[in-house]
Amino acid sequence: MAENLRPPPGASRVPLPEGEGLTIDGVRIPKVLVPETIEELAEIISIEKGSIVPFGARTQTDFGNPLRSADCAIDVSGLRRITEYNPADLTIHVEPGVTLGQLQQALLANNQFLPLDPWNGPDATMGGIAAANAQGPFRAVGTIRDWIIGMKVVEVTGRISKAGGRVVKNVTGYDLHKLYTGSIGTLAIIAEISLKLRAKFGRTATIVMKASDFSTAAQLVASIRHSALEPISCEWVGPENEIWVRLGEHPRAVDWQLKNLPSADSTILEGNEESAAWERLRARYHRMAPVVVRVVGLPNAVREIIEEYRPEEWIAHVLNGIVLVEVRTADDVRRIRGKQRAVIERAPLEIRREVPTFGLNDAEYALMRKMKQAFDPEGRLNPGRHVDGERNQ
C-alpha cells in the first residue's frame, strides 16, 4: 500500500500522483523510495512486505524477463558515494548509484581506470552494470564480474551481508559476489561494490580495417586471432565487414603491434577521433532493432555463426566468440537456440513475453531455481526478471 510505508529518516519518497507513476514492463509501481544510506536501504527492505524492484539509471530495464509485479521500487541513485579509494592498492569501493562516468573521472588524477565500456554508456550506474553484467567492446579484457573483488548487499530480510573482500589478494569465503553479478537484483540488492583497477594505457590506437567481402574479413579475423597481437577490443562489424582493432599498452608496444597487423585497407584513429569512432559504434548498437541477441560460441566459430544465421547487422567480439545479431522475431531467437547458446540482450516487451531471455536448459534452470528459493523464498525481489520468468512463456 502506497501510503502505509513511512520512509526511514533521511529516505525520500518520489511522489506519484493518482493515475500516474513509474511503469516497467507494463507493471505500474505505486511508490518509489530513494534511500541515501545503506542502513536506510536495509530498513526499507525490512519494512516492505511486498515485491520490490531496485533500479538506478534505468538503462537495463529492457534486459531480462518481464517484471511480474511491483509493490515498491527502490531508486539506488541516492547511494552515490565513493566510500574508499586506495590508489596504491589499485582498489576502489563505490555505492551502486555511482555512474561509470563519475567513477572514471575520479580515477583520472591517479592515471588509473576501470576497463569497462558497456553498451549502455558512462551514464549507467555501477549497480546496474553489475546487476546485469553489462558488456561492451572491452569484452576482450573481461566483464565487470572479472573486476569485482567484493560486494556488500542487502538481503530480502533487510540483513546487510558481505561477499568477497576489499583487497585484490583475498582467499576467504565464497565468491558470492560472482553469483550476485548478472542476477538482475533477484537474489539481493547491491549496496556497495569493491573493484580492482588498472593503470591507464600509455597509448591507445584503433585500426579500422575494411575488407572487400565476408571471406576476406574472416581471414583477417583468423590472422589476428593466431598472431602475437593483444587487442583490448576486436570487433567484426557487419554487413560492411569492417574489423575494428583497438590496441592499448605502452607506446612502444602499441607501435610494434601497429607494424605487425595484417595487411588491409586500414584507417588508424587516435585521440578524439578514436573516442568519437567508438561512440558511433555504440550508437550503431543502439540502432540495432527490434531484437538484439547475444550468441555465445567459441572464438573459432564466429564465422560459422554469422554465415548460418545471416543477420542483417552484427557486431562480433571475435576474441571471445560472442556475436551480437539483429533479428526480427521470437522464432528467429528459437532458431538460433536450436544450435547455439543465446541470450536476448534487448527486445520489445511482446517478444520477451513470448520467449525467455536466458534460454536455460533443464539442469541450469533447476540449479538456479534452487538458488532463487534459497536467497528469496517468497520471490519478492524483481519477480519474474530472471530464473523465475524462464518457464512461463
C-alpha positions as CSV (number, residue, x, y, z in Angstrom):
1,M,0.0,0.0,0.0
2,A,1.4,3.3,-1.2
3,E,0.5,5.3,2.0
4,N,1.4,2.8,4.7
5,L,5.1,2.7,4.4
6,R,6.8,5.5,6.2
7,P,10.3,6.1,4.8
8,P,13.1,5.8,7.3
9,P,14.6,9.1,8.4
10,G,16.5,10.7,5.5
11,A,15.0,8.5,2.8
12,S,12.9,10.5,0.4
13,R,9.7,9.4,-1.4
14,V,9.2,10.2,-5.1
15,P,5.6,11.5,-5.3
16,L,3.4,9.5,-7.7
17,P,0.1,11.3,-8.4
18,E,-3.1,9.3,-8.7
19,G,-3.2,7.6,-12.1
20,E,0.4,8.2,-12.8
21,G,3.7,6.7,-11.7
22,L,6.6,4.6,-12.8
23,T,5.8,1.7,-15.1
24,I,8.2,-1.1,-16.1
25,D,7.1,-3.9,-18.5
26,G,3.6,-2.7,-18.2
27,V,3.5,-3.0,-14.4
28,R,2.7,0.2,-12.6
29,I,4.7,0.7,-9.4
30,P,2.7,2.7,-6.8
31,K,5.7,4.0,-4.8
32,V,9.4,4.8,-5.2
33,L,11.7,5.3,-2.3
34,V,15.2,6.8,-2.5
35,P,17.5,5.8,0.4
36,E,20.6,7.9,1.0
37,T,22.5,5.4,3.1
38,I,22.9,1.6,3.1
39,E,21.2,1.5,6.5
40,E,18.2,3.3,5.1
41,L,18.1,0.8,2.2
42,A,18.2,-2.1,4.7
43,E,15.4,-0.6,6.8
44,I,13.2,-0.1,3.8
45,I,13.6,-3.7,2.7
46,S,13.0,-5.0,6.2
47,I,9.7,-3.0,6.5
48,E,8.4,-3.6,3.0
49,K,6.4,-6.9,2.7
50,G,5.5,-6.9,-1.0
51,S,7.5,-7.2,-4.2
52,I,10.5,-4.9,-4.6
53,V,12.1,-3.5,-7.7
54,P,15.5,-1.9,-7.5
55,F,16.7,0.5,-10.2
56,G,19.3,3.2,-10.8
57,A,19.7,4.9,-14.2
58,R,17.2,2.5,-15.8
59,T,19.5,1.7,-18.7
60,Q,18.8,-2.0,-18.4
61,T,15.0,-2.2,-17.9
62,D,14.6,-3.9,-21.3
63,F,17.0,-6.7,-20.3
64,G,15.7,-9.8,-18.6
65,N,12.3,-11.5,-18.5
66,P,9.2,-9.3,-18.0
67,L,8.6,-8.0,-14.5
68,R,5.5,-9.7,-12.9
69,S,4.6,-7.4,-10.0
70,A,5.9,-4.4,-8.0
71,D,4.6,-3.0,-4.8
72,C,7.6,-0.8,-4.2
73,A,10.6,0.5,-6.3
74,I,13.9,1.4,-4.7
75,D,15.9,4.1,-6.5
76,V,19.5,3.5,-5.6
77,S,20.8,6.6,-7.3
78,G,20.8,8.3,-3.9
79,L,23.5,5.9,-2.9
80,R,26.3,7.6,-4.9
81,R,29.3,7.8,-2.7
82,I,32.8,6.5,-3.4
83,T,33.3,5.0,0.1
84,E,37.0,4.3,-0.2
85,Y,39.7,4.7,-2.8
86,N,43.2,3.2,-2.4
87,P,45.3,4.3,-5.4
88,A,48.4,2.4,-4.2
89,D,46.4,-0.8,-4.0
90,L,44.5,-0.2,-7.2
91,T,41.2,-0.7,-5.5
92,I,38.0,1.4,-5.1
93,H,34.8,0.9,-3.3
94,V,31.6,2.5,-4.5
95,E,27.9,2.6,-3.8
96,P,25.5,1.4,-6.6
97,G,24.3,4.8,-7.7
98,V,27.8,6.0,-8.8
99,T,27.9,6.1,-12.6
100,L,30.7,4.7,-14.6
101,G,31.5,8.1,-15.9
102,Q,31.8,9.5,-12.4
103,L,34.0,6.6,-11.4
104,Q,36.3,7.1,-14.3
105,Q,36.6,10.8,-13.6
106,A,37.6,10.2,-10.0
107,L,40.4,7.9,-11.2
108,L,42.0,10.3,-13.6
109,A,44.1,12.1,-11.1
110,N,46.0,8.9,-10.4
111,N,46.2,7.8,-14.0
112,Q,44.0,4.8,-13.3
113,F,40.8,3.5,-14.9
114,L,38.3,0.6,-14.8
115,P,38.5,-1.2,-18.2
116,L,34.7,-1.4,-18.9
117,D,32.7,0.2,-21.7
118,P,29.2,-1.3,-21.6
119,W,26.9,-0.5,-24.5
120,N,24.7,1.5,-22.1
121,G,27.5,4.0,-21.7
122,P,29.0,6.2,-18.9
123,D,25.6,7.2,-17.5
124,A,24.9,3.7,-16.4
125,T,25.3,3.1,-12.6
126,M,27.8,0.7,-11.3
127,G,25.0,-1.2,-9.5
128,G,23.1,-1.6,-12.8
129,I,26.2,-2.7,-14.7
130,A,27.0,-5.3,-12.1
131,A,23.3,-6.5,-11.7
132,A,23.1,-7.1,-15.5
133,N,26.8,-8.0,-16.0
134,A,26.5,-5.4,-18.8
135,Q,29.2,-5.8,-21.5
136,G,30.7,-3.9,-24.4
137,P,33.7,-3.9,-26.8
138,F,36.2,-4.1,-23.9
139,R,34.9,-7.7,-23.5
140,A,38.4,-8.8,-24.5
141,V,39.7,-7.8,-21.1
142,G,36.7,-9.2,-19.2
143,T,33.3,-8.1,-17.9
144,I,32.6,-6.4,-14.6
145,R,32.4,-9.9,-13.0
146,D,36.2,-10.1,-13.6
147,W,36.9,-6.8,-11.9
148,I,34.8,-7.1,-8.8
149,I,36.7,-8.3,-5.7
150,G,33.9,-8.0,-3.2
151,M,30.3,-6.7,-2.5
152,K,28.0,-5.6,0.2
153,V,24.4,-6.5,-0.4
154,V,21.1,-6.2,1.4
155,E,19.2,-9.4,1.5
156,V,15.4,-9.7,1.2
157,T,15.1,-9.8,5.0
158,G,16.9,-6.4,5.3
159,R,20.1,-8.0,6.6
160,I,23.3,-6.4,5.3
161,S,25.9,-9.1,4.3
162,K,29.3,-9.1,2.6
163,A,30.8,-11.2,-0.1
164,G,34.4,-11.4,-1.2
165,G,36.9,-8.9,0.2
166,R,38.3,-5.4,-0.1
167,V,41.7,-6.3,-1.4
168,V,42.8,-7.9,-4.6
169,K,44.5,-10.9,-2.8
170,N,41.7,-12.4,-0.9
171,V,41.1,-16.1,-0.2
172,T,38.3,-16.0,2.5
173,G,34.7,-17.1,1.9
174,Y,32.7,-18.0,-1.1
175,D,32.7,-15.8,-4.3
176,L,29.0,-14.9,-3.8
177,H,29.6,-11.6,-5.5
178,K,30.1,-13.5,-8.7
179,L,26.6,-15.0,-8.1
180,Y,25.0,-11.6,-7.5
181,T,26.6,-10.2,-10.6
182,G,24.2,-10.7,-13.5
183,S,21.3,-11.8,-11.3
184,I,19.4,-8.5,-12.0
185,G,18.7,-7.8,-8.4
186,T,16.7,-11.0,-7.9
187,L,18.9,-12.6,-5.1
188,A,19.8,-9.4,-3.2
189,I,20.2,-5.7,-3.7
190,I,23.7,-4.5,-4.3
191,A,24.7,-1.8,-1.8
192,E,28.5,-1.5,-2.4
193,I,30.9,-2.8,-4.9
194,S,34.7,-3.3,-4.4
195,L,36.7,-3.2,-7.6
196,K,40.2,-3.7,-8.7
197,L,41.6,-1.2,-11.2
198,R,44.5,-0.8,-13.6
199,A,46.8,1.9,-14.7
200,K,45.7,3.8,-17.8
201,F,47.2,2.7,-21.0
202,G,50.2,4.7,-22.1
203,R,48.7,4.9,-25.6
204,T,45.7,3.6,-27.4
205,A,45.0,3.4,-31.1
206,T,42.2,1.9,-33.1
207,I,42.6,0.5,-36.6
208,V,39.5,0.1,-38.7
209,M,40.2,-2.5,-41.5
210,K,37.8,-2.6,-44.5
211,A,37.5,-6.0,-46.0
212,S,36.3,-6.3,-49.6
213,D,33.9,-9.2,-48.7
214,F,32.9,-11.6,-46.0
215,S,35.5,-14.2,-46.7
216,T,38.3,-11.6,-46.6
217,A,37.0,-10.3,-43.3
218,A,37.0,-13.8,-41.9
219,Q,40.6,-14.3,-43.0
220,L,41.6,-11.0,-41.3
221,V,40.0,-12.1,-38.1
222,A,41.7,-15.5,-38.2
223,S,45.0,-13.8,-38.8
224,I,44.6,-11.6,-35.8
225,R,43.5,-14.4,-33.6
226,H,46.5,-16.5,-34.4
227,S,49.0,-13.6,-34.1
228,A,51.1,-12.2,-31.2
229,L,48.8,-9.2,-31.2
230,E,47.0,-8.4,-27.9
231,P,44.0,-6.2,-28.8
232,I,41.9,-4.8,-25.9
233,S,38.9,-4.8,-28.3
234,C,38.4,-6.6,-31.6
235,E,35.0,-6.3,-33.3
236,W,33.8,-7.6,-36.7
237,V,31.1,-5.2,-37.8
238,G,28.7,-6.2,-40.5
239,P,27.3,-6.2,-43.1
240,E,30.2,-3.7,-44.0
241,N,32.8,-6.3,-43.0
242,E,34.9,-3.9,-41.0
243,I,37.3,-5.2,-38.4
244,W,37.9,-2.8,-35.5
245,V,41.0,-3.5,-33.6
246,R,41.8,-1.4,-30.5
247,L,45.3,-1.6,-29.0
248,G,46.3,-0.3,-25.6
249,E,49.6,-0.6,-23.9
250,H,53.0,1.1,-23.5
251,P,53.5,3.4,-26.6
252,R,56.3,1.2,-27.9
253,A,54.2,-1.9,-27.6
254,V,51.4,-0.2,-29.5
255,D,53.9,0.8,-32.2
256,W,55.1,-2.8,-32.5
257,Q,51.5,-4.1,-32.8
258,L,50.6,-1.5,-35.4
259,K,53.6,-2.6,-37.6
260,N,52.5,-6.3,-37.3
261,L,48.9,-6.0,-38.2
262,P,47.7,-8.0,-41.2
263,S,47.8,-6.1,-44.4
264,A,44.4,-4.4,-45.3
265,D,42.8,-1.1,-46.3
266,S,43.0,0.5,-42.9
267,T,42.5,3.7,-41.1
268,I,44.3,4.5,-37.8
269,L,42.5,6.6,-35.2
270,E,43.8,8.1,-32.0
271,G,42.8,10.7,-29.5
272,N,39.4,12.4,-30.1
273,E,38.9,10.7,-33.4
274,E,39.3,7.3,-31.7
275,S,36.9,8.2,-29.0
276,A,34.3,9.6,-31.5
277,A,34.6,6.4,-33.5
278,W,33.7,4.1,-30.6
279,E,30.8,6.4,-29.7
280,R,29.5,5.9,-33.2
281,L,29.8,2.2,-32.8
282,R,27.8,2.5,-29.5
283,A,25.1,4.4,-31.3
284,R,25.0,1.8,-34.0
285,Y,24.5,-0.9,-31.4
286,H,21.5,1.0,-30.0
287,R,20.0,1.3,-33.5
288,M,20.0,-2.5,-34.0
289,A,16.3,-3.5,-33.7
290,P,13.9,-4.8,-32.9
291,V,15.8,-7.7,-31.1
292,V,19.5,-8.0,-30.3
293,V,20.6,-11.5,-29.4
294,R,24.0,-12.3,-27.8
295,V,25.0,-15.6,-29.5
296,V,27.8,-17.3,-27.4
297,G,30.1,-19.7,-29.2
298,L,33.8,-20.4,-29.5
299,P,36.2,-17.8,-31.0
300,N,36.8,-20.1,-34.0
301,A,33.1,-20.4,-34.6
302,V,32.3,-16.7,-35.2
303,R,32.4,-17.0,-39.0
304,E,30.1,-20.1,-38.8
305,I,27.6,-18.3,-36.6
306,I,27.4,-15.3,-38.9
307,E,27.2,-17.4,-42.0
308,E,24.5,-19.7,-40.7
309,Y,22.1,-17.0,-39.4
310,R,23.0,-14.3,-41.9
311,P,21.8,-11.3,-39.7
312,E,21.1,-8.0,-41.3
313,E,23.5,-6.4,-38.9
314,W,26.0,-7.8,-36.4
315,I,28.8,-6.8,-34.0
316,A,31.1,-9.8,-33.1
317,H,33.6,-9.8,-30.2
318,V,35.8,-12.1,-32.2
319,L,38.3,-12.8,-29.5
320,N,35.6,-14.3,-27.2
321,G,33.2,-16.0,-29.7
322,I,30.3,-13.6,-28.8
323,V,28.2,-12.3,-31.7
324,L,25.5,-9.7,-31.3
325,V,23.0,-10.2,-34.0
326,E,19.9,-8.2,-35.1
327,V,16.8,-10.4,-35.5
328,R,13.2,-9.7,-36.1
329,T,11.0,-12.3,-34.3
330,A,10.8,-14.8,-31.4
331,D,11.1,-17.6,-34.0
332,D,14.5,-16.2,-35.0
333,V,15.6,-16.5,-31.4
334,R,14.3,-20.0,-31.2
335,R,16.1,-21.0,-34.4
336,I,19.4,-19.7,-33.1
337,R,18.9,-21.6,-29.8
338,G,18.4,-24.8,-31.8
339,K,22.2,-24.9,-32.1
340,Q,23.8,-22.1,-30.0
341,R,23.6,-20.6,-26.6
342,A,21.8,-17.3,-27.0
343,V,20.7,-14.5,-24.6
344,I,18.3,-11.8,-25.5
345,E,20.2,-8.5,-24.9
346,R,17.4,-6.2,-25.9
347,A,13.9,-6.8,-27.2
348,P,10.4,-5.3,-27.1
349,L,8.1,-6.4,-24.3
350,E,6.0,-8.6,-26.6
351,I,9.0,-10.6,-27.7
352,R,10.2,-11.0,-24.1
353,R,6.8,-12.3,-23.1
354,E,6.9,-14.9,-25.9
355,V,10.4,-16.3,-25.5
356,P,12.6,-16.4,-22.3
357,T,15.6,-14.1,-22.1
358,F,18.3,-16.6,-21.0
359,G,17.3,-19.9,-22.6
360,L,18.3,-22.0,-19.7
361,N,18.4,-25.8,-20.2
362,D,16.6,-28.0,-17.6
363,A,19.7,-28.6,-15.5
364,E,20.6,-24.9,-15.4
365,Y,17.0,-24.0,-14.6
366,A,16.8,-26.5,-11.7
367,L,20.0,-25.3,-10.1
368,M,19.2,-21.6,-10.5
369,R,15.7,-22.1,-9.3
370,K,17.1,-23.6,-6.1
371,M,19.4,-20.6,-5.6
372,K,16.4,-18.2,-6.0
373,Q,14.4,-20.1,-3.5
374,A,17.3,-20.1,-1.0
375,F,18.0,-16.4,-1.3
376,D,14.4,-15.1,-1.9
377,P,12.0,-17.9,-0.9
378,E,8.9,-15.7,-1.4
379,G,10.0,-14.4,-4.8
380,R,9.8,-10.7,-3.8
381,L,12.9,-9.3,-5.4
382,N,12.4,-8.3,-9.0
383,P,9.8,-11.0,-9.5
384,G,9.9,-12.7,-12.9
385,R,13.0,-10.9,-14.2
386,H,15.5,-13.8,-14.1
387,V,15.1,-17.6,-13.5
388,D,11.5,-17.3,-12.2
389,G,10.5,-15.9,-15.5
390,E,12.2,-18.6,-17.7
391,R,9.5,-21.3,-17.7
392,N,6.2,-19.3,-18.1
393,Q,6.5,-18.2,-21.8
